């Protein structure tokens, strides 16, 4: 007779607060997380029209320090961190030797000798080990994921909500810039970044202060229409904005060119992990490409549904759902390059039946300027 053991999901410092608010909890990336509070659709629409507050403390943080911190970041990631100014962040990726994704991430330049990386929750330990194995430099990589609570305040009213709570002037803080200062009386890293397609801020601070900051933001945002949001709305928001999700659009079988993320790859910066494989793949040319589609008949494309063209299966949906703000049914999928042009007619296999769809430009949603 054998006894099976299961590991209980980890909890963020706000777990009790989520439950007190009636959050519907699910296990995600090994954490007990809220998938929704008032519902995915109202939460999604609040972020598009006012603001939403997300607990994303399950995300991972890796800090690289030392005289050769930049050299390690340059080796491990594909974007050119040498071009970052102090207080600037950029989107990048960790790659395998085959030029496929270990993970996507944000790289923040704190100083010439200190870089702050934010990685996906499911890859925290894997990413750290991947970076550590490449460290032949005078630099130290440290997994500091448990040292931070991370909140994402997202939406067109985000700055108006946050500004009265911090002495930091947020107006000069442009997109993908960050600074340090107090918010709600707590020392924070304040970054104008996010994963929703909206303006907003990601705020990192000591987990011991979690409920203080969470409650202060919710209270201050009431008059602006701020609502607490779960992972469900986070997913539909990023899909409307056509942002890749690890394990869906990108993984260790997918390269940068196929995913349409060539803009984060700087081949001319010098050697980095995966560079040779990406050069070879570039010379061979693409065989498939990530596209966006809208349903043209009634039906919702879900993740992993088959994609058909001319009666034969040509791919699988990587992400699919209704788009609550656009009020359309949308999705992303990989298809052969010769079938990837905007306007191409496809069909999605839904419960064994082909349902009409059409390739459309991405992103599906762009926020008003």
N, C-alpha and C positions, 0 to 999 in steps of 0.2 A: 504494500500500500504506500502510495506517495502522497505527500502533502504539498499542495501548490501555495506559494506565497505571492501576494500582490503588494506592490508598493503604492502607498497612499499618495495621491497627488500633492504636490507642494502648494503652498499658499503664499500669496503676496501679503504684505502688511495691511492691505485694505480688505482682506477677505471678510471680516466681520461687518465692515461697512457695506459691502456689496449685499450681503445677506439681509442686513437691516433695511436696505432700500428695496428689497424684494427681487434682487437680481436672480435670473434663472442661471444656475451654475452648471458648467460642463467641464470635463477634463480636456485640456488642450495643451499640447507640448509638455505634458507632465505636470501641469498646474491646474488647480481648481479656479476657473475663471468665469466671469459673467458673460453669457452669450447675448443677453438682452435684459432690459428692465421694462420699459413701456411698450416695447415691440420694435422689431428691426426697421419697419417702414417709418414710424414717427421719429425714431432716433436718426435714421439716415437723412430724413428731410430737415430735421433740426440743424444738422451739421451743414447742410447746403444753404440754409436760409438764416440761421442764427449761430448756434454753437453747440458743440457736444464735448463732454469730458470723458476720456478713456483712461482706465488703469492699464498701462502696458509695462508693468514692472516685471513681467515674465521675460521681457527682452534681455539680451545679454550685453554686458559691457566688458571690453578688454582694453587695458591701458598699456601703452608702450612708452617707455621712458629710457633716457640715456643719450650719450653723445652721438650714437648712430641709430637713434630711433627712426629717423627718416629712411635710412637705408633698409631697415627691416620692413617698414610699411611699403616701400617701393618694391621690394622683392615679393612680398606676400599679396599685394593687391595690384589690379590692372590699370587703375586710373593714375594720373600723375600728381602725387601728393606734394611734389616739389613746387607746384604752382599755387598751392594753398597759401593764403595770407593768414596771419594770426587772427583767430576768431572766425575762421571760415571752415565750412564743412563741404564735403561732396559725396555723391553716390558712387560706389565702387563695387568690386567683387573679389572674393577669394576664389582661385581657380585650381583645378587639378593639373597634373602634368599633361593631361589630354586636352586642356583648354576648356573643360566643362566646369560647371559651378560647384564649388564647395558651399558657397553662400553668397548672398548680396549683403551689403552693409553700408553704414555711413561712417566716414572718417572725418574727425574734427581735429584741427590743428590748435592745440592749446598753447604750445610754444615750440621753439626749434628742437626741443628735447622731450616733448610730451605730446603724444597723439592719443585721442580718445575714440574708440571704435564702438559702434552700436550694432549688434548682430541679432539674428533671429533666435527666438526662444528655443526652438527645437534643436538648434545647432551650437548652443553656447559652449559646451565642453569640446565638441568636435572642432569648432573653429579655433579655439584656444590651442589645442594640440597641433592643429595644422600650422598655425603661426609659430608655435614653439619649435617645431621640427625644422623650420627654415631659419631659425635664429643663429646665425654664425657671426653676428655683429655685436658691437659693444652697446647692447641695449637689453632691457628687461621687459618681458611681456608678462602681464598679470591679469588673471581673470577676476574682475572686481564686480561681477554681476550682482552679488548679494549685498553690495555696499550702497545700492541705489534703489529708490523708488522712482519710477518714470511715469509721469502723467502726460497725456496728449490733449491739449486744449485746442480744438479745431473748429473753424467756421469763420464766416465774415465778421462776426462780432467778437472774435477771440481777443484781439488787441484791446478793444474797449473794455472787456471784462478784466483782463490782466493788468492793464496800466495803473488803475487806482491801488493795486495791491503791491506794487513794486516802485522803489525810487528810481529804478533804471528807466531811462527814456527809451521806449521801444520803437519810436518812429524811425530812427536811423538804422535799426536792425533789419537789414534786408533779408530776402529769402536765402536760406542756407548760410546764414551767419549766426553766431552765438556769442554769449557773454556770460559773465558771472555776476551775481548780485543777490540781493534778498528779494524774496516774494513771500507774502503772508508772514513776514518776519523770520523766514528760514533761508539759510544760505543755499543757493541753487545754481545750476547751470541752466541757462535759458536759451534754447535754440529755436530759430524760426524754421522749423522743419515739420514734416508730418507725412502721413500715408493715406490721405483722404482726397487729394486734389484740391483742397481748400487752403486758405491762409491759416496759420495757427502756430502753436508753440509746443515743443516737447521740453518738459521740465524735469530735471534730475536732482535728487536731494536725498538726504539721510532717511532711511526707512522709519526711524523712530518718530519722524515728524509727519508721517503719511496722513493720518486722519485730520490733523490740523490744517494741512494744505488742501486736501480734498474737500473738506467741509467749507473752508473759506472760499474756495473757487465756486462751489455750487451755490453758496449763499449769495456771493457777489454777482453771479450770473443769472440769478432768477429773473430779474427785470429785463434782461437781454434775451431771454428765451433759452438759456443753457439747460441741457438735460444730460444726465449720466448715460453713457452709451456702452454697449457690449461689443464682443467680437463679431457678432453677426453684421451689424452696421459697418464696422471697420472693413469687413470683407466686401460688402456690396459697394461701399464708397470707393475702395481702391480699384474694384473692377470697373466701375463707371469711368474712373480716371485712367484705366488701362495700365495700372501698375502691376508689375510681376510679383508673384507669390512663390516663394521657395516650396518645392514639392508639387507645384502645379505648372507654371510657365517655365520655371528654371529648376534644374537639378543636375546630378552628375552625369547625365546622358545628353545634356543640352549645352551648346556653345553660344558664345556671345553673339555671333553673326546671325544665327537662326532666331535668337530671341529679340533681334532688333535693338540690341544694347551696345552696338559698336561705338556709340558716342561716349561710353565710359571706359573704352579701351584705348590706351595711348601707346601704340607699338613703338613710337619713336623715343620713348623715355629711357630705353635701355632694358636690360634683362629683368624679367619677372617670371614667376611660376606660370606656366601655360603658354608663354609667348611663342615658342617654336611651334607648338601644335596649332595655335591660332593662325600663324603665318601659313602653315601648310594647308589648313582648312580654307583660308582665304584664296589660296592659289587653286585649290580644287573647285571652289565655287559651292554655292548653296544647293542643297537638294530639297530642303523644306524651309518654311518660313512661318513665323507666328502672325496670325491675322485676327482681326476683330470681325464679328458678324452680328447682324440683327435677324431675329426671326421674322419671316414674312407671312407666316401662317400661325394660327393659334397653337401655342406650345412653348414650354420652357426647357431650354437646353441646360442640362446639369453636367457636372464634372464627370468625365470619362465616357459620356455618350459618344457613339460613333458618328463620324462626319462622312457624308457621301457626296460624290460628284459623278455625274453621268452613270448613276446606278452602281458604282463600286465604292467600297470604303477607302477613304484616302487619309483619314486621321481620326483623332479623338479630341473631344472638348477638354481643354485644360481647366477652364473656369467658366461657369455659366449660371445665370440667375436672372430674375427680373431686376430692372434698374429702377428703383423707387422714385427717383427724381425725374428721370427722363421718361418714365412710364412706357418703357419698351422692354422686351426680353432680349438679352444680349449674351455674348460669350466670346471667349478666346480659344483658338485652336491652332495646331500646326497642320499645314497642308503642303503638298508639293509646290515648289516655286512656280511652276507653269500654271498653277491654278490659284495663285495668290493675289491676282489683280482686283482692285476695288470694282465692285459691280458683278463679280463672278457669282453665279447661282450655285448654292449648295443645298444639301438636305441634312438634317440632324435626325438620327434614329431615336425616336421617343416611344418607349414601350412597343418596340418592334415595328413602328411605322415611320416612313420618311416624312419629315415636316420641313417645308420650304424655309430657307434662310439665304442671306446675301452678304457678301463681304463688304464692309463699310470702312471708312477712314477711322483711325484711332488717334488720340483718345476719344472715347465716346462723349466724354464731358470735359469741357474746359471752363474754369471759373471766370466770371466776368472780371475785366481789368478796370 
